[in-house]
Amino acid sequence: MKQMACAFFTAITLAATPFLVAECEPIANYQVLFSPDEAVAEELISLIDKETKSIKAAVYTLMHRGIAKALVNAHKRGVHVEVIVDPHSVRARSPVKKMGSSSLPVFVWNPDISKEQGEKQARVPLMHDKFCVFGNNRVWTGSFNFTFQASNYNRENVLILENAQVAQRYLEEFEKVKQAGCISLKEYLERKEILKKS
């Protein structure tokens, strides 16, 4: 079953990036979760609480206060935590703002697409990822946004994989997204304030 999971994941990855090596080391461990039938948010919080090295999360919507609190607590105990969110997460009463005020590095997707599109109507693509990398070996991915709604009402899926090669691909993608179109939460909020006043 684990070899099948490796072959399946390799096939998906190769379809997206044909230059990758066709072989991958076997998936050491994996877990499949579905909400709302299983305690998805609680499982994520448990993984955050157990991590001792690093957590890098890229998620379209982060509104679950328990998950946000767990990330802040991890940061406070010395885990290297970085979070990327779509602007959709930065709204009134969002826990993302509290995360930023705790000095946890939060980045907001804000690509400058005006150069590419010229005079055309600018349409900003979403940062629609929902993944988390724990250390350099464990990946959390699937359809699950970090929200109470996703955990308790929506039909969502999560796949947790333990594999260094898979984790490395996700870490590379995290850095790529961060460099390609993110600014710090502080800068994003300052820009919004300036736009309000103008």
N, C-alpha and C positions, 0 to 999 in steps of 0.2 A: 504493500500500500504506500509506504514512504517513497519507494523508488518510482512508483507511478506518479506521486505528487511532484517529485523532482522533474520527471520527464514532462509532465503537464506544464509545470511552471516554466521550464526551459523552452518549451514550444511557444508559449505565450510571449516570453521575453524575446525570443528570436524573431518572432513575427514583427515585433516593434523595433528591434535593433539587430539587423542581420549580421553585423560585424562581430557580435559576441561569440565566445567559444561555445560550441554546442554541448559540451559536457558540463555538468555541475555536480558538486559533491552531494551525497544523499542528504535529504532533509533530516536533521537529527531528531526533530520533534515538531509536531504541528497540532493545532487545535482549531476547530470550526465552531463558531457561535452564531446564533440567530436571535434577534430581538423581535418582539418583546418577550418571547418564551424563556430566554435565558438572561441572566444578570450581566448584560454586556458592559454597562458603565462600571459596575462593581469589579468586574474582571480587569478592566483597564486601570482603574484606580489601584487595584492590588499590584499590578505590574509596575505602575509608577512608584508605589510605596516600596517595592522590593529593589528597584534599580539603584545601583551604587556608583555608576560611572557617568553615563550620558543619556539624554533623551532628546530626540529631535522629532518634532511633530509638525506636519503640514496638514491643516484641516480647514475646509471651507467654512464651517460654522462651529464656533466654540462658545456655547452658552451654558454648558452644564457646570454649575457652581462647584460641585464635588470634584469633578475632574480638574477644574482650574485650581482649586485649593490644593489638590494633591501635587500638581505641577509646581506651585509656589513652594510648598513644603519640601519637595525634592530639591529645588533650587537653594532653599535655605540650609539644607543639610549638606550642601557641597556638590550635588550632582550637577553636571554641566547640562543645562536645559535651554533649548532654543525652540521657539514656536513661530510658525508662519500661518497667518490667517488671511482670508479674503476680507475686503472692506465690509462685507455683509456681517461680519462678526463684531464690527466696531460701531456699536450703537448705544443709546442710552441704557443704563443699567446692565451693561455687558460686563461679565467678569474679566474680560480681556483687559479693560482699563485698570482694574485692580492688579492684575498680573504685571502690567507695565510699571505701576507705581511701586512694586516690590523689587524693582531692578532686574527682574527676569527679562532676558532679551526676547522681545516680541517684534516681529516684522510683519508689515502689511503689504499685500500684493498691490502694487501701484505702478504698473509698467508705463513707460513713456512711448506710446504708439503713434504720436503725432508725426514723427519723422517718416515713418513707414507709410502712413496713409495720406500725408500731405493735406490737401484741402478737403478731402472726403470726410464725411461724418465719422468721428472716432468711435469705435465700438471696442470697449475694453474686455478682453477675455477673462473669464472667471479663473480663480485659483481654486479648482474644484477637487483637489486631492483630499484624501482622508487616510493618512498613514502616519505611523509613529515608529521610530527606530530606537530600540533600547540597547545601549552599548554598541557593539559592532557585530552582533550575532542574531538578534531577535527583531522581527518585523511584525507589526500589527497593520493590517490593511483590509479594505472592503468598502462597503457603501455607508458605513456608520459615521455620521457627523457627531461631534461631541456635544449632544444636546439631550435634555430630559425627554423630549418628544421622541427622538430616535431610539432611546433606550426603553421607553415604556409603552409606546404606541405604534411606531412605524415598524414595517417589515424590513429589517436590515440584516446584512450579513457581515461577518468578520472572519478573517483567516489570520492566524498567528503562526509564523514560521520561525524555526531556528536554523539558520544557515548563513555563514559568514559571507558567501558570494552574493546571495540575495540581499543581505543587509547592506553590503557595499554599494550595490546598484541604487538602493533607495537613498543612502547617504549622499551619493553623487548627485542624484536628482534633487535632493533637498538643497544642496549648495548651488546647483544650477538655477533653481527657481529663485533662491535668495538673491543671487547675483544678477539674474536677468530682469527682475522687475519688482524688488522689494525695497521699502524704506522702513526705518524704525517707527514704532508706534508713536513715539514722541514727535518725530518729524511729521508724520501723517496727521496727527491731531493739530499741530501748529499750522499746517497748510490749510486744514479745514477751517480753522479759526480766522485765518487771513481772508479766505474766500467769503466767509460770512460777513466780514466787515467791509469788503469791497463792493 
